[in-house]
Amino acid sequence: MRGPNLVPNRYRGVSVAALPPEVGLDEVSLKEHFLGREAYRRTRFVVARSGTDMALLYVARASEMALFSAITSVDLIAGPEDCAFVYDPEADTGIPSDLARVAREQAPGVYAVAVQGRYAHVSIIVDPQPLRVVVHEVVPPEPAKLLDQARRVLAVSEELPPIELVGELTNLADMAASLPSEHYLLPCRGSGGEVPGAEVSYLDEHPPKVDWTLLGCARSQQIHRHFYGEDPPTVDFCPKKRAVVPGTRLLTKCCLQEEHVESGPGWVSVPWGSSLDHVREALNLLVAQEEPAWAPV
């Protein structure tokens, strides 16, 4: 049985067995030890431990219905040279992305990793290759809302494959430098945006018109046109307009989307005021583009 990103659909399908000293971690010894022994009806993976070393096995049983039945086959997924057992009391081992995170941080490059995490539950991940999703966002406010929301969704998502979020954050003050001005207009005071060395006003406060440069997007331009009857010099910070790099997966947002999620090859976009449900839908749409489709085992 091979990965990538192989995880069990429930950690209760993973059994941890402490081997007697005389039993080796080679395939022949493990088969001799486990064949014919009774196993619980949920058990499919066995983390066989000998001291600090381990091997990972896949087992089949004589019956799927009986509470306990004899093990009828033993397949070695990974031997001790390709395995690691790690502890992370904050990891939820029912969450694939958490398993991948722990493997990446504590056992980089290891093929099969068993994790003992929160509630002392143990699960495994084989060949961890999390889907890398780039999140385009502008700051402030901080933390970057979309990146934070995506992390919160992944923290409770058992059905999504292992995902690694990579924030590509653009600072508004840095963008302002592309069109120098003594006075900038930002969409709203709530963002907390400032531009060092320049005066700042906020469009949501409908300030008296002066010669300013708008740090905004299409919706801000529409509002400015409504209030003041003209278009100002503008630095467009819409994260959706940033180019999609071939081979990457992109999560971004757009102020022109009010209640719907949009997607295309390699990208998804949520409304600017996205809910967690919007972000969950977007991640599912992005994952659905991957082939072959991923699912827990």
Secondary structure by P-SEA (a helix, b strand, c coil): cccccccccccccbbbbbbcccccccaaaaaaaccccccccccccccccccccbbbbbbbccccccccccccccccccccccbbbbbbcccccccaaaaaaaaacccccccbbbbbccccccccccccccbbbbbbbbcccccaaaaaaaaaaaaccccccbbbbbbbcccaaaaaaaccccbbbccccccccccccbbbbbccccccccbbbbcccaaaaaaaaaaccccccccccccccccccccbbbbbcccccccccccccccccccccccaaaaaaaaaaaaaacccccccc
